[in-house]
Amino acid sequence: MKNNKVKNFLKKVLVIAFIIYFIYTIISQQRTLNSYAQEKEQYNEQIETAQEEQEELQNMKDNINSNEYIEEIAREKLGMYYPNERVYIDVEK
């Protein structure tokens, strides 16, 4: 009788220990999954930013030899204008 009580007690302790270990493992894995999800979101944002930058650079590459771009750079950076073109300068800046 005493031996059965000890066995039952040990079984209960083992079951409780297993349940505690199981719960601990689930919580630990959930934390890890949350961490991975957060990292995934950060990487997706980095990828999106890089894709936007790549698209801008591709557009710039496509337009760099166009007449409009060359004219814009000549006007803005080099201060060049067509002959007989009137240029007005805003002095209130």
C-alpha positions as CSV (number, residue, x, y, z in Angstrom):
1,M,0.0,0.0,0.0
2,K,2.8,2.4,0.9
3,N,4.7,1.4,-2.2
4,N,1.6,2.2,-4.4
5,K,1.3,5.7,-2.8
6,V,5.0,6.3,-3.6
7,K,4.5,5.1,-7.2
8,N,1.4,7.2,-7.6
9,F,3.2,10.2,-6.1
10,L,6.2,9.7,-8.5
11,K,3.9,9.4,-11.5
12,K,2.1,12.6,-10.6
13,V,5.4,14.4,-10.1
14,L,6.7,13.1,-13.5
15,V,3.5,14.2,-15.2
16,I,3.6,17.6,-13.6
17,A,7.3,18.0,-14.5
18,F,6.5,17.0,-18.1
19,I,3.7,19.5,-18.3
20,I,5.9,22.3,-16.9
21,Y,8.7,21.3,-19.4
22,F,6.1,21.2,-22.3
23,I,4.7,24.6,-21.4
24,Y,8.2,26.1,-21.0
25,T,9.2,24.7,-24.5
26,I,6.1,26.1,-26.1
27,I,6.7,29.6,-24.6
28,S,10.4,29.5,-25.6
29,Q,9.5,28.5,-29.2
30,Q,6.9,31.2,-29.4
31,R,9.4,33.8,-28.4
32,T,11.8,32.5,-31.0
33,L,9.1,32.6,-33.7
34,N,8.2,36.1,-32.7
35,S,11.9,37.1,-33.0
36,Y,12.1,35.5,-36.4
37,A,8.9,37.3,-37.6
38,Q,10.3,40.6,-36.5
39,E,13.6,39.9,-38.3
40,K,11.6,38.9,-41.4
41,E,9.7,42.2,-41.3
42,Q,12.9,44.2,-41.1
43,Y,14.5,42.2,-44.0
44,N,11.3,42.8,-46.1
45,E,11.6,46.5,-45.4
46,Q,15.2,46.5,-46.4
47,I,14.4,44.6,-49.6
48,E,11.6,47.1,-50.4
49,T,13.9,50.1,-49.9
50,A,16.6,48.5,-52.0
51,Q,14.1,47.7,-54.8
52,E,12.9,51.3,-54.8
53,E,16.5,52.6,-54.9
54,Q,17.2,50.2,-57.7
55,E,14.2,51.4,-59.7
56,E,15.3,55.1,-59.2
57,L,18.8,54.3,-60.4
58,Q,17.4,52.4,-63.4
59,N,15.2,55.4,-64.3
60,M,18.2,57.7,-63.9
61,K,20.3,55.4,-66.1
62,D,17.6,55.3,-68.8
63,N,17.2,59.1,-68.8
64,I,20.9,60.2,-68.4
65,N,21.4,60.5,-72.2
66,S,18.1,62.1,-73.0
67,N,18.0,65.6,-74.3
68,E,15.7,66.7,-71.4
69,Y,18.1,65.5,-68.8
70,I,21.2,67.1,-70.4
71,E,19.3,70.4,-70.8
72,E,18.2,70.3,-67.1
73,I,21.8,69.7,-65.9
74,A,23.1,72.4,-68.2
75,R,20.6,74.9,-66.9
76,E,20.7,74.0,-63.2
77,K,24.3,73.0,-62.6
78,L,26.2,74.8,-65.3
79,G,24.1,78.0,-65.7
80,M,23.9,77.6,-69.4
81,Y,21.0,78.9,-71.5
82,Y,19.9,79.0,-75.2
83,P,21.1,82.0,-77.2
84,N,18.5,84.9,-77.0
85,E,16.8,83.3,-74.1
86,R,15.6,85.6,-71.3
87,V,16.6,84.6,-67.8
88,Y,14.8,86.1,-64.8
89,I,16.5,85.9,-61.4
90,D,14.4,86.0,-58.3
91,V,16.3,88.3,-55.9
92,E,14.1,87.7,-52.9
93,K,15.5,84.2,-52.1
